[in-house]
Amino acid sequence: KPSREIGNGRREILDHIDKVRMDNKGSISASSAVILDSLQMKLTETSHELLSTLLMADTTHISKDEAALYDRQIRLWGLEAQQRMRISSILISGMRGLSNEICKNLVLAGIGSITIIDHNVVTEEDLGTQFFVTEADIGKNKAIVSVDRIRQLNPRVVVTADNNDIRAKSDDFFKTFDLVCLTDCDPYTMIRINEICRIFDKKFYAACTYGFYGYIFCDLKQHEYIVERKVAIPHKDEHEITKIKKNDEYVSFQCALSKADWTEISDRKLKKISPLLWAIQILWKFQQEMGRLPATNDNSDVEKLLSLRNSYLQTIHINNLFVTDEFLITLASFALTELTPICAILGGVLAQDILNVLSKKGAPINNLFVFDGLQ
């Protein structure tokens, strides 16, 4: 197929660019590095456009092999939904345990193309939760060493690696994707990229795990989807499926953080909200002020964290008792920890939500989902 040939051709050229970088690490001039970055971005943009054009030109056709491979999915949400996923292009930032789970689920589902971006190298700690890297990969770029193993899951999906820092990417870089998913990012990066996605009308997700805890943030700006309801047939012991079209509006990450008054919600309802909702936002505030996550073995960090808790909850009119010292310190102590079962659960929830969004079937997360693995 022409689409597969384009994907394979792009893959070979990008692999060659990555090899040039690795072979000449430390000796590439600044001007040469700029040229390589520009070539890499231009190639990604062009191939995404060509792939989308080819696939959209024949959106009613799926080969026998694809029909057999995705048979359960097609029966679940229909051929049209599968085709929408087939022409989708996704950017996933950060290669850790959570993003590994997201990539695995999306690639197996038959997404059109995925670009993974991470400028960090593999460490010994990564071997505990990441199944796309091995001990032999320690010291090498995470994205580059992961890409071949991700491709092996489903050769029909075009998978590309980018070893640059996402924080250094220009705004135009993001407009080539249908959906952007950030993992393990700092609040400032999430705010900036979310605003870029809103400008270009791109779907945006951000997620992270902190030991037994985690969150997913979703901003689709405006999203139309179909929900199915069982409706009883009068005078018959039967039901019929009714399809209802819905349209939801979303707020940005910056807007979600700025909610300043919870007084309209009764204490009875507040008690049903997990304290993790506010505890994670306190953690973000620490990151924004200190440029890093807190170290709970450092008394000054603990004092700073509790001080931020007191001032923040007072500002939004929430009693300090909703986020106890013990709970907040426990969350902070897990801030740099990844646990495989939690990554699997949260990664599964997030990947399924992305598939629902792309297929336009079912109600997505709106806006923030928090997970407490100890509850």
TAUR-V785810 format. One record per residue. N is the residue number from 0. RES is the residue in three letters. PSI is psi in radians with two decimals (* if undefined). OMEGA is omega in degrees with one decimal (* if undefined). Layout:
<<N:RES:PSI:OMEGA> <N:RES:PSI:OMEGA>>
This chain:
<<0:LYS:2.51:178.2> <1:PRO:-0.69:-178.7> <2:SER:-0.69:179.8> <3:ARG:-0.63:178.7> <4:GLU:-0.70:177.0> <5:ILE:-0.78:179.2> <6:GLY:-0.76:-180.0> <7:ASN:-0.69:178.5> <8:GLY:-0.78:177.8> <9:ARG:-0.72:-178.8> <10:ARG:-0.76:-179.1> <11:GLU:-0.75:-179.1> <12:ILE:-0.76:179.4> <13:LEU:-0.66:176.6> <14:ASP:-0.68:179.1> <15:HIS:-0.70:177.0> <16:ILE:-0.78:178.7> <17:ASP:-0.67:179.8> <18:LYS:-0.70:177.0> <19:VAL:-0.75:178.7> <20:ARG:-0.83:-176.3> <21:MET:-0.74:-177.6> <22:ASP:-0.46:-176.6> <23:ASN:0.48:-177.9> <24:LYS:2.22:178.1> <25:GLY:-0.24:-177.8> <26:SER:-0.05:179.0> <27:ILE:2.26:179.1> <28:SER:2.85:-179.5> <29:ALA:-0.72:-179.2> <30:SER:-0.68:178.6> <31:SER:-0.67:178.6> <32:ALA:-0.69:177.6> <33:VAL:-0.74:179.2> <34:ILE:-0.76:179.1> <35:LEU:-0.73:178.7> <36:ASP:-0.77:-178.9> <37:SER:-0.75:179.2> <38:LEU:-0.75:-179.1> <39:GLN:-0.78:-179.1> <40:MET:-0.77:-179.0> <41:LYS:-0.70:179.7> <42:LEU:-0.73:179.4> <43:THR:-0.80:-179.6> <44:GLU:-0.85:-176.1> <45:THR:-0.79:-177.2> <46:SER:-0.62:176.1> <47:HIS:-0.76:-179.6> <48:GLU:-0.76:179.8> <49:LEU:-0.76:179.7> <50:LEU:-0.79:-179.5> <51:SER:-0.74:-179.5> <52:THR:-0.81:-179.1> <53:LEU:-0.77:-176.8> <54:LEU:-0.70:-179.5> <55:MET:-0.42:179.5> <56:ALA:-0.28:-177.8> <57:ASP:0.97:-173.2> <58:THR:-0.12:-179.0> <59:THR:-0.04:-175.0> <60:HIS:2.24:171.3> <61:ILE:2.33:-178.2> <62:SER:2.88:178.4> <63:LYS:-0.68:179.1> <64:ASP:-0.78:179.3> <65:GLU:-0.70:179.1> <66:ALA:-0.68:178.8> <67:ALA:-0.71:-177.8> <68:LEU:-0.75:-175.2> <69:TYR:0.42:-174.3> <70:ASP:-0.84:-177.5> <71:ARG:-0.71:-179.4> <72:GLN:-0.74:-179.3> <73:ILE:-0.70:178.1> <74:ARG:-0.50:-178.0> <75:LEU:-0.88:-175.5> <76:TRP:0.08:170.8> <77:GLY:2.80:-177.0> <78:LEU:-0.72:-177.7> <79:GLU:-0.73:179.6> <80:ALA:-0.70:178.5> <81:GLN:-0.64:178.7> <82:GLN:-0.64:178.1> <83:ARG:-0.68:177.5> <84:MET:-0.62:-176.3> <85:ARG:-0.44:-179.6> <86:ILE:0.18:-177.0> <87:SER:2.55:178.0> <88:SER:2.20:-173.6> <89:ILE:2.44:172.7> <90:LEU:2.23:176.8> <91:ILE:2.13:-177.2> <92:SER:2.33:177.7> <93:GLY:2.09:179.3> <94:MET:1.65:175.1> <95:ARG:-2.93:-176.5> <96:GLY:-0.76:-178.9> <97:LEU:-0.84:-178.8> <98:SER:-0.52:174.7> <99:ASN:-0.77:179.3> <100:GLU:-0.71:179.5> <101:ILE:-0.86:179.1> <102:CYS:-0.82:-178.8> <103:LYS:-0.87:-176.5> <104:ASN:-0.68:-178.6> <105:LEU:-0.72:-179.7> <106:VAL:-0.74:179.0> <107:LEU:-0.46:-179.9> <108:ALA:-0.25:175.9> <109:GLY:0.61:174.1> <110:ILE:2.63:-178.7> <111:GLY:-0.98:179.1> <112:SER:2.60:178.6> <113:ILE:2.33:171.9> <114:THR:2.19:177.5> <115:ILE:2.37:-177.3> <116:ILE:2.28:177.3> <117:ASP:2.27:-178.9> <118:HIS:-0.06:-177.1> <119:ASN:2.82:178.2> <120:VAL:2.78:-179.8> <121:VAL:2.34:174.9> <122:THR:2.97:179.8> <123:GLU:-0.60:-179.9> <124:GLU:-0.48:-178.2> <125:ASP:-0.40:-175.5> <126:LEU:-0.31:-177.0> <127:GLY:-0.58:-175.1> <128:THR:-0.21:-176.2> <129:GLN:2.14:-176.9> <130:PHE:0.10:174.9> <131:PHE:0.06:178.6> <132:VAL:2.74:178.5> <133:THR:3.05:179.8> <134:GLU:-0.56:179.9> <135:ALA:-0.25:-177.4> <136:ASP:-0.06:-177.9> <137:ILE:2.28:-178.8> <138:GLY:-0.16:179.3> <139:LYS:2.81:-179.2> <140:ASN:2.33:-175.7> <141:LYS:-0.79:-176.6> <142:ALA:-0.79:-176.3> <143:ILE:-0.75:-177.8> <144:VAL:-0.33:-178.2> <145:SER:-0.46:-166.8> <146:VAL:-0.75:-178.0> <147:ASP:-0.68:-179.0> <148:ARG:-0.55:175.8> <149:ILE:-0.73:179.2> <150:ARG:-0.62:-177.3> <151:GLN:-0.40:179.5> <152:LEU:-0.61:-178.9> <153:ASN:1.68:-177.1> <154:PRO:-0.28:-179.4> <155:ARG:-0.29:-179.3> <156:VAL:2.30:177.5> <157:VAL:2.06:-178.6> <158:VAL:2.23:-176.7> <159:THR:2.51:178.2> <160:ALA:2.49:175.9> <161:ASP:2.10:-175.6> <162:ASN:0.39:178.3> <163:ASN:2.89:176.9> <164:ASP:2.13:-176.9> <165:ILE:-0.45:179.8> <166:ARG:-0.36:-179.5> <167:ALA:-0.04:-177.4> <168:LYS:2.50:177.2> <169:SER:2.87:179.9> <170:ASP:-0.68:-176.5> <171:ASP:-0.43:-179.5> <172:PHE:-0.64:-171.9> <173:PHE:-0.28:-175.3> <174:LYS:-0.17:179.8> <175:THR:-0.11:-177.1> <176:PHE:2.66:175.0> <177:ASP:-0.52:-176.6> <178:LEU:2.41:178.8> <179:VAL:2.27:179.7> <180:CYS:2.01:178.4> <181:LEU:2.37:173.3> <182:THR:2.46:176.5> <183:ASP:0.74:179.4> <184:CYS:2.73:176.0> <185:ASP:2.78:-176.4> <186:PRO:-0.69:-178.8> <187:TYR:-0.72:178.4> <188:THR:-0.71:178.9> <189:MET:-0.73:179.9> <190:ILE:-0.83:-177.3> <191:ARG:-0.87:-175.4> <192:ILE:-0.59:175.8> <193:ASN:-0.74:179.2> <194:GLU:-0.65:176.1> <195:ILE:-0.77:-179.9> <196:CYS:-0.64:178.5> <197:ARG:-0.68:179.0> <198:ILE:-0.73:-176.9> <199:PHE:0.11:-179.0> <200:ASP:0.82:177.5> <201:LYS:2.54:177.8> <202:LYS:2.52:-175.4> <203:PHE:2.33:172.9> <204:TYR:2.61:171.7> <205:ALA:2.47:-176.8> <206:ALA:2.76:177.7> <207:CYS:2.70:171.8> <208:THR:2.53:174.0> <209:TYR:1.45:-178.0> <210:GLY:-2.02:-179.6> <211:PHE:-0.06:-174.5> <212:TYR:2.89:177.0> <213:GLY:3.00:178.8> <214:TYR:2.78:170.6> <215:ILE:2.24:173.7> <216:PHE:2.42:-176.6> <217:CYS:2.22:173.8> <218:ASP:1.86:-179.8> <219:LEU:0.08:-178.5> <220:LYS:-1.30:173.8> <221:GLN:2.24:-172.7> <222:HIS:2.24:176.6> <223:GLU:2.36:-177.2> <224:TYR:2.97:-178.8> <225:ILE:2.32:171.6> <226:VAL:2.54:179.9> <227:GLU:2.36:-179.2> <228:ARG:2.45:174.0> <229:LYS:2.19:-179.4> <230:VAL:2.25:-179.6> <231:ALA:2.40:176.6> <232:ILE:2.15:-178.0> <233:PRO:2.37:176.3> <234:HIS:0.28:177.3> <235:LYS:2.56:178.3> <236:ASP:0.90:-176.6> <237:GLU:2.89:176.4> <238:HIS:2.65:172.7> <239:GLU:2.64:-179.1> <240:ILE:2.14:177.4> <241:THR:2.30:178.6> <242:LYS:2.23:-178.0> <243:ILE:2.21:178.8> <244:LYS:2.29:-179.8> <245:LYS:2.75:179.4> <246:ASN:2.02:-177.3> <247:ASP:2.56:174.0> <248:GLU:2.51:-177.1> <249:TYR:2.78:175.5> <250:VAL:2.78:-179.0> <251:SER:2.92:177.2> <252:PHE:-0.75:178.8> <253:GLN:-0.74:179.7> <254:CYS:-0.70:179.5> <255:ALA:-0.63:179.6> <256:LEU:-0.36:-172.5> <257:SER:0.07:177.4> <258:LYS:2.04:-168.9> <259:ALA:-0.07:-175.5> <260:ASP:2.03:178.5> <261:TRP:0.22:-174.7> <262:THR:-0.38:-179.8> <263:GLU:-0.19:178.8> <264:ILE:2.25:-177.5> <265:SER:2.73:177.8> <266:ASP:-0.60:179.4> <267:ARG:-0.74:178.9> <268:LYS:-0.60:179.6> <269:LEU:-0.62:-179.1> <270:LYS:-0.33:178.3> <271:LYS:-0.19:178.9> <272:ILE:2.32:-179.5> <273:SER:2.34:176.0> <274:PRO:-0.26:178.8> <275:LEU:-0.52:179.0> <276:LEU:-0.82:-178.6> <277:TRP:-0.58:-178.8> <278:ALA:-0.72:178.9> <279:ILE:-0.68:178.9> <280:GLN:-0.58:175.1> <281:ILE:-0.68:176.7> <282:LEU:-0.73:177.1> <283:TRP:-0.70:-180.0> <284:LYS:-0.65:176.1> <285:PHE:-0.78:178.2> <286:GLN:-0.73:-178.3> <287:GLN:-0.64:-178.7> <288:GLU:-0.65:-172.9> <289:MET:-0.25:-179.5> <290:GLY:0.28:-178.6> <291:ARG:2.99:174.8> <292:LEU:2.70:-177.4> <293:PRO:2.64:173.0> <294:ALA:1.98:-173.2> <295:THR:-0.15:174.2> <296:ASN:0.05:177.5> <297:ASP:1.97:-176.0> <298:ASN:-0.61:-179.6> <299:SER:-0.62:177.0> <300:ASP:-0.72:179.1> <301:VAL:-0.78:178.6> <302:GLU:-0.72:179.0> <303:LYS:-0.74:-179.3> <304:LEU:-0.79:-179.8> <305:LEU:-0.62:177.6> <306:SER:-0.73:176.7> <307:LEU:-0.67:177.2> <308:ARG:-0.84:-177.1> <309:ASN:-0.81:-177.1> <310:SER:-0.70:-178.3> <311:TYR:-0.84:-178.4> <312:LEU:-0.58:176.7> <313:GLN:-0.69:-179.3> <314:THR:-0.68:-177.2> <315:ILE:0.15:175.0> <316:HIS:0.79:175.4> <317:ILE:2.35:178.8> <318:ASN:2.40:179.9> <319:ASN:-0.41:-178.1> <320:LEU:-0.32:179.3> <321:PHE:-0.45:177.3> <322:VAL:1.64:-175.4> <323:THR:2.81:176.1> <324:ASP:-0.80:-176.4> <325:GLU:-0.78:-178.4> <326:PHE:-0.78:-177.4> <327:LEU:-0.74:180.0> <328:ILE:-0.63:177.1> <329:THR:-0.79:177.3> <330:LEU:-0.81:-178.3> <331:ALA:-0.59:-178.9> <332:SER:-0.37:178.7> <333:PHE:0.08:-170.1> <334:ALA:-0.54:-178.1> <335:LEU:0.21:-174.5> <336:THR:2.40:172.9> <337:GLU:2.31:176.0> <338:LEU:2.21:-174.3> <339:THR:-0.81:-179.3> <340:PRO:-0.65:-179.8> <341:ILE:-0.71:176.4> <342:CYS:-0.70:-179.1> <343:ALA:-0.74:-179.4> <344:ILE:-0.93:-176.7> <345:LEU:-0.67:177.6> <346:GLY:-0.63:177.5> <347:GLY:-0.75:178.8> <348:VAL:-0.80:-177.7> <349:LEU:-0.81:179.8> <350:ALA:-0.72:178.9> <351:GLN:-0.66:179.0> <352:ASP:-0.69:177.0> <353:ILE:-0.74:179.0> <354:LEU:-0.67:176.8> <355:ASN:-0.72:-179.6> <356:VAL:-0.82:-177.8> <357:LEU:-0.62:-179.8> <358:SER:-0.21:-178.5> <359:LYS:0.63:178.0> <360:LYS:2.15:177.0> <361:GLY:2.72:-178.2> <362:ALA:2.21:178.8> <363:PRO:3.09:173.6> <364:ILE:2.39:179.0> <365:ASN:1.85:-10.6> <366:ASN:-0.61:-170.5> <367:LEU:2.26:176.9> <368:PHE:2.19:178.4> <369:VAL:2.55:-176.7> <370:PHE:2.19:178.0> <371:ASP:1.81:-176.7> <372:GLY:-0.09:178.9> <373:LEU:-0.07:-179.6> <374:GLN:*:*>>
